[in-house]
Amino acid sequence: MKNINKDKIIIGILVIVFAIYGFISSKNNSKLDFREIKNNNLTSTDVSLKTENIFVHVDGEVNNPGLYEFNNDNRVNDAISKAGGVTNKADLKNINLAQKLEDEMKIFIPTKNSNENQGENNSKEESDSLLININSASKEELMLLPGIGETRANAILKYREENNFKKIEDLMNISGIGEKTFEGLKDLISVY
């Protein structure tokens, strides 16, 4: 009788273990199926995006500027071609012809030399703005220059009251500022 009860208990435990294992197993399989279904949906979404039509505005030095329709796998080179190609004045130096097109994108083809002249003007303006104007700088600003302490800054201010600096070389008219000191200052100062 004890053996029969013991066998029933063992069989009962085994049934419970197999039931738990089956439940866990089926739960994992359903998660796996869900992921597979989810991945299949993403793949079909990706495929539908590849055939989407987009609109791109092509302007500047092209023969036929305007709005053009493309597939989203086209490139900037395709847009320029569809706009009739570039004119003789076009500057393609900074245009990435391999860039993929995006919806609502604007492609502007600049004129030759317009970027170069603009860059030269900007760099000259930037460098001029970094220079210390010896005709208008304060004592403290003058003292930021190498080799110019309080005494030399005061001398510059005094000279400036009597004579305006017409060229940066006039700085050597101040006692204590010779060619050696001027060489260290000439790229850091201006008179306007």
Rosetta blueprint (number, residue, H / E / L):
1 M L
2 K H
3 N H
4 I H
5 N H
6 K H
7 D H
8 K H
9 I H
10 I H
11 I H
12 G H
13 I H
14 L H
15 V H
16 I H
17 V H
18 F H
19 A H
20 I H
21 Y H
22 G H
23 F H
24 I H
25 S H
26 S H
27 K H
28 N H
29 N H
30 S H
31 K H
32 L H
33 D H
34 F H
35 R H
36 E H
37 I H
38 K H
39 N H
40 N H
41 N H
42 L H
43 T H
44 S H
45 T H
46 D H
47 V H
48 S H
49 L H
50 K H
51 T L
52 E L
53 N E
54 I E
55 F E
56 V E
57 H E
58 V E
59 D E
60 G E
61 E L
62 V E
63 N L
64 N L
65 P L
66 G E
67 L E
68 Y E
69 E E
70 F E
71 N E
72 N L
73 D L
74 N L
75 R E
76 V H
77 N H
78 D H
79 A H
80 I H
81 S H
82 K H
83 A L
84 G L
85 G L
86 V E
87 T L
88 N L
89 K L
90 A E
91 D L
92 L L
93 K L
94 N L
95 I L
96 N L
97 L L
98 A L
99 Q L
100 K E
101 L L
102 E L
103 D L
104 E L
105 M E
106 K E
107 I E
108 F E
109 I E
110 P L
111 T E
112 K L
113 N L
114 S H
115 N H
116 E H
117 N H
118 Q H
119 G H
120 E H
121 N H
122 N H
123 S H
124 K H
125 E H
126 E H
127 S H
128 D H
129 S H
130 L H
131 L L
132 I E
133 N E
134 I L
135 N L
136 S L
137 A L
138 S L
139 K H
140 E H
141 E H
142 L H
143 M L
144 L L
145 L L
146 P L
147 G L
148 I L
149 G L
150 E H
151 T H
152 R H
153 A H
154 N H
155 A H
156 I H
157 L H
158 K H
159 Y H
160 R H
161 E H
162 E H
163 N L
164 N L
165 F L
166 K L
167 K L
168 I H
169 E H
170 D H
171 L H
172 M H
173 N H
174 I L
175 S L
176 G L
177 I L
178 G L
179 E H
180 K H
181 T H
182 F H
183 E H
184 G H
185 L H
186 K L
187 D L
188 L L
189 I E
190 S E
191 V L
192 Y L
